[in-house]
Amino acid sequence: MTDIEYNLKKLIENNWLSENEAEKYFSDNNIIRCINSCTSPEGENIFNALTSVPLNKLRAVILGQDPYPNPNHAHGLAFSSRDKTTPESLKNIFRAIDSTYGSNLLNNGKNELTGWVEQGVLLLNTSLTYHKYEDEKCEKKLRDKKQQAIQKEHLKIWKPFINTVIKKILSVNNHPAVMFLWGNSAHDIVFGNIKDKEFKVYLHSREAVIVPGSTVMLLQASHPSPLSVNRGGDFLTTLPKHLKACEKYLANDKIDWTKL
């Protein structure tokens, strides 16, 4: 069985895609091109988030944007890293958790978040693939511009697929689930899939809100990247409050965020 055949089977089994949706997306030439040209993560890990957490076991979602450019870091789970060096955004996530629970994640030398996944946390990127622009002869400024254009294209190509997944999450109405939305891009893509126009007033709000017709709580904060935090973003002060709100909402089914 090829990686694509295995992933197709698991995505259907986990109720992220219907058979018709799977056939639609996996016959999309642009998606196949993204998969085949992907330099990070490795091909077998592209759908790792969705093949690891079934929809009916979902307890929380964290939305990232792109996979880490370095395949030594990326393994298909947003913000999680296989490398011993802790990525800067993950450092800020660990800081916020440590300040909430008195843990020591920042200094324990482990950066894989598989312990969260095993508890039903979906670590989803809005682009599942990263393609490194390889022309080293190109001037850095131009190379960076081309790299940004490539990733913008990948985000655009994956958007219908990700929107389908988000709609499935927002349809959960039989058990509590929490979506942590970090940064305006994550806020916007989720609110773009909510039909209730009156609910749009909560876009970018920091209060805990329940999506109408569902049992899904939204918790919005700024992004954990150093760029955001150093420019006055509220991630480090807001996440501790949101973790407590999540804990209260999930009640007896709460997540141990200190378990990696």
C-alpha positions as CSV (number, residue, x, y, z in Angstrom):
1,M,0.0,0.0,0.0
2,T,1.4,3.4,-1.0
3,D,1.5,6.4,1.4
4,I,-1.4,8.0,-0.5
5,E,-3.5,4.9,-0.4
6,Y,-2.9,4.5,3.4
7,N,-3.7,8.1,4.1
8,L,-6.9,8.0,2.0
9,K,-8.0,4.9,3.9
10,K,-7.2,6.5,7.3
11,L,-8.8,9.9,6.5
12,I,-12.1,8.1,5.6
13,E,-11.9,5.8,8.6
14,N,-11.3,8.8,10.9
15,N,-14.3,10.6,9.4
16,W,-12.3,13.6,8.2
17,L,-13.3,12.9,4.6
18,S,-16.2,11.1,2.9
19,E,-15.3,8.7,0.1
20,N,-16.5,11.3,-2.4
21,E,-14.4,14.1,-0.8
22,A,-11.4,11.8,-0.7
23,E,-11.8,11.0,-4.3
24,K,-12.2,14.7,-5.1
25,Y,-9.0,15.9,-3.3
26,F,-6.8,13.0,-4.1
27,S,-7.5,13.4,-7.8
28,D,-6.7,17.1,-7.7
29,N,-3.6,17.6,-9.7
30,N,-2.5,20.6,-7.7
31,I,-2.7,18.7,-4.4
32,I,-0.8,15.8,-5.9
33,R,1.8,18.2,-7.2
34,C,2.2,19.7,-3.7
35,I,2.6,16.2,-2.2
36,N,5.1,15.1,-4.9
37,S,7.2,18.3,-4.6
38,C,7.1,18.5,-0.8
39,T,10.5,18.9,0.9
40,S,9.1,19.0,4.4
41,P,7.6,17.0,6.1
42,E,8.6,13.6,4.7
43,G,5.8,12.1,2.5
44,E,4.7,9.5,5.0
45,N,4.0,12.3,7.5
46,I,2.1,14.8,5.4
47,F,-1.3,13.7,6.8
48,N,0.0,12.7,10.3
49,A,-2.3,15.1,12.2
50,L,-5.5,13.8,10.6
51,T,-4.5,10.1,10.6
52,S,-3.6,10.2,14.3
53,V,-6.8,11.7,15.7
54,P,-10.3,10.5,14.6
55,L,-13.0,13.1,14.6
56,N,-15.0,11.3,17.2
57,K,-12.0,11.3,19.6
58,L,-11.3,15.0,19.1
59,R,-10.9,17.1,22.3
60,A,-8.9,20.1,21.1
61,V,-7.4,21.7,18.0
62,I,-4.4,23.9,17.5
63,L,-4.1,25.5,14.1
64,G,-0.7,26.3,12.7
65,Q,0.1,27.6,9.2
66,D,3.1,25.9,7.4
67,P,5.2,22.9,8.3
68,Y,8.7,23.6,9.6
69,P,11.0,24.1,6.6
70,N,13.5,21.7,8.0
71,P,12.4,18.1,7.6
72,N,14.4,17.2,10.7
73,H,11.8,19.3,12.7
74,A,8.6,18.7,10.7
75,H,6.6,15.5,11.1
76,G,3.1,16.5,10.1
77,L,2.0,17.9,13.5
78,A,1.7,21.7,13.9
79,F,4.4,23.2,16.2
80,S,5.7,19.7,17.1
81,S,9.4,19.1,16.3
82,R,11.5,16.0,16.2
83,D,14.7,18.0,16.6
84,K,16.5,18.6,20.0
85,T,16.6,22.3,19.3
86,T,13.3,23.9,20.3
87,P,11.7,26.2,17.6
88,E,11.1,29.7,18.8
89,S,7.3,29.6,18.6
90,L,7.3,26.3,20.6
91,K,9.4,27.9,23.3
92,N,6.7,30.5,23.8
93,I,4.0,27.8,23.9
94,F,6.1,26.0,26.6
95,R,6.6,29.2,28.5
96,A,2.9,29.8,28.7
97,I,2.2,26.2,29.8
98,D,5.0,26.3,32.4
99,S,3.6,29.5,33.9
100,T,0.2,28.0,34.1
101,Y,1.0,24.6,35.6
102,G,4.5,25.0,37.2
103,S,5.9,22.5,34.7
104,N,9.3,22.6,33.1
105,L,8.6,21.8,29.4
106,L,11.0,24.6,28.2
107,N,14.0,22.8,29.6
108,N,13.2,19.1,29.4
109,G,14.7,18.6,25.9
110,K,11.6,17.1,24.3
111,N,9.9,18.9,21.5
112,E,7.6,16.2,20.1
113,L,4.0,16.9,21.0
114,T,2.8,13.3,20.5
115,G,1.6,13.1,24.1
116,W,-1.0,15.8,23.2
117,V,-2.0,13.9,20.1
118,E,-2.6,10.7,22.1
119,Q,-5.0,12.7,24.2
120,G,-7.1,13.8,21.2
121,V,-5.4,17.1,20.3
122,L,-5.4,17.8,16.5
123,L,-2.2,19.7,15.6
124,L,-3.2,20.9,12.1
125,N,-1.4,23.2,9.7
126,T,-3.4,25.1,7.1
127,S,-0.8,24.1,4.5
128,L,0.2,20.4,4.8
129,T,3.3,20.8,2.6
130,Y,6.4,23.0,2.3
131,H,8.6,23.2,-0.8
132,K,12.0,24.7,-0.4
133,Y,13.1,27.0,-3.3
134,E,16.5,25.5,-4.1
135,D,18.3,28.0,-6.4
136,E,21.2,29.0,-4.2
137,K,22.7,31.2,-6.9
138,C,19.7,33.5,-6.6
139,E,20.1,36.6,-4.5
140,K,18.8,36.1,-1.0
141,K,16.1,38.9,-1.3
142,L,14.8,37.4,-4.5
143,R,15.1,33.8,-3.1
144,D,13.0,34.8,-0.1
145,K,10.4,36.4,-2.3
146,K,10.1,33.3,-4.4
147,Q,9.9,31.1,-1.3
148,Q,7.1,33.2,0.0
149,A,5.3,32.9,-3.3
150,I,5.6,29.1,-3.3
151,Q,4.2,28.8,0.2
152,K,1.4,31.2,-0.6
153,E,0.5,28.9,-3.5
154,H,0.6,25.9,-1.2
155,L,-1.8,27.6,1.3
156,K,-4.2,28.4,-1.6
157,I,-4.1,24.9,-2.9
158,W,-4.7,23.2,0.5
159,K,-7.4,25.7,1.5
160,P,-10.5,23.8,0.2
161,F,-9.2,20.6,1.8
162,I,-8.6,22.4,5.2
163,N,-12.0,24.2,5.0
164,T,-13.6,20.7,4.6
165,V,-11.8,19.6,7.8
166,I,-12.7,22.7,9.7
167,K,-16.4,22.3,8.8
168,K,-16.3,18.8,10.2
169,I,-14.8,20.1,13.4
170,L,-17.4,22.9,13.7
171,S,-20.2,20.3,13.2
172,V,-19.2,18.5,16.5
173,N,-22.3,18.7,18.7
174,N,-22.2,15.6,20.9
175,H,-19.1,16.2,23.0
176,P,-17.1,19.2,24.1
177,A,-14.1,20.2,21.9
178,V,-11.9,23.3,22.0
179,M,-10.2,25.2,19.1
180,F,-7.1,27.3,20.0
181,L,-6.8,29.9,17.3
182,W,-3.4,31.6,17.3
183,G,-2.9,34.6,15.0
184,N,-5.4,36.4,12.7
185,S,-4.9,33.9,9.9
186,A,-6.2,31.1,12.1
187,H,-9.1,33.3,13.4
188,D,-10.1,34.3,9.9
189,I,-10.1,30.8,8.3
190,V,-12.3,29.4,11.1
191,F,-14.7,32.3,11.2
192,G,-14.9,32.1,7.4
193,N,-16.5,28.6,7.9
194,I,-19.1,29.8,10.4
195,K,-22.5,30.6,8.8
196,D,-24.1,32.5,11.6
197,K,-23.5,36.2,10.7
198,E,-24.3,37.5,14.1
199,F,-21.5,35.3,15.6
200,K,-18.9,37.2,13.5
201,V,-18.9,39.9,16.2
202,Y,-16.6,37.6,18.1
203,L,-13.9,37.5,15.5
204,H,-10.6,38.3,17.2
205,S,-12.3,38.3,20.6
206,R,-10.3,36.9,23.5
207,E,-13.3,35.6,25.4
208,A,-14.3,31.9,25.3
209,V,-17.3,31.5,22.9
210,I,-19.3,28.5,21.8
211,V,-20.0,28.1,18.1
212,P,-23.8,28.2,17.5
213,G,-25.3,24.7,16.9
214,S,-22.2,22.9,18.1
215,T,-20.3,22.0,21.3
216,V,-17.1,23.6,20.1
217,M,-15.4,26.4,22.1
218,L,-13.2,28.9,20.3
219,L,-10.2,30.5,22.1
220,Q,-8.5,33.2,20.1
221,A,-5.0,34.7,20.9
222,S,-2.1,36.3,19.0
223,H,0.4,34.0,17.4
224,P,3.2,32.5,19.6
225,S,6.0,33.5,17.1
226,P,8.7,35.8,18.5
227,L,7.8,38.4,15.9
228,S,4.3,38.6,17.4
229,V,5.3,38.3,21.0
230,N,8.1,40.9,20.7
231,R,5.7,43.3,19.1
232,G,3.3,43.2,22.0
233,G,1.2,40.2,21.1
234,D,-0.8,38.9,24.0
235,F,0.0,35.2,23.6
236,L,2.0,34.7,26.8
237,T,-0.6,36.4,29.0
238,T,-3.7,35.0,27.2
239,L,-2.9,31.3,26.8
240,P,-2.8,30.6,30.6
241,K,-6.3,32.0,30.8
242,H,-7.4,29.9,27.8
243,L,-5.8,26.7,29.2
244,K,-7.9,27.1,32.3
245,A,-11.0,27.8,30.3
246,C,-10.3,24.7,28.3
247,E,-9.8,22.7,31.4
248,K,-13.1,23.8,32.9
249,Y,-15.0,23.2,29.6
250,L,-13.6,19.7,29.1
251,A,-14.2,18.9,32.8
252,N,-13.6,15.2,33.5
253,D,-12.1,14.8,30.0
254,K,-9.5,17.5,30.4
255,I,-6.0,17.4,28.7
256,D,-2.7,17.2,30.5
257,W,-0.7,19.8,28.6
258,T,2.4,18.9,30.6
259,K,2.5,15.4,29.1
260,L,4.5,15.4,25.9
